[in-house]
Amino acid sequence: MDHGLDALRLGFAYEALARASAVAEETTACAQHLARAREHAGQVAAADDDQWLEENLATVNR
């Protein structure tokens, strides 16, 4: 279910879910959301956008 969003927007949506899960101390959900975000990061067409998403994912505190 992607709701017509491109890989970059989906990646950032999962990044936001991962951050919310981390704050709620839901480590399993956080890891699952990070994994989904990284899947979408690998599908981002522009390398600089992919790097931007990956840099943001690296700052999620689990």
Residue pairs with C-beta under 8 A, 6 or more apart in sequence:
2 10
5 13
7 40
7 41
7 43
7 44
7 45
8 40
8 44
8 46
8 49
8 53
10 40
11 37
11 38
11 40
11 41
11 44
11 53
11 57
12 37
12 53
12 56
14 33
14 34
14 36
14 37
14 40
15 33
15 34
15 37
15 53
15 56
15 57
15 60
17 29
17 33
18 29
18 30
18 33
18 34
18 37
18 57
18 60
19 60
21 27
21 29
21 30
21 33
22 30
22 60
22 61
22 62
27 62
30 60
30 62
31 62
34 57
34 60
34 62
37 53
37 57
38 54
38 57
40 53
41 50
41 53
41 54
41 57
42 50
44 50
44 53
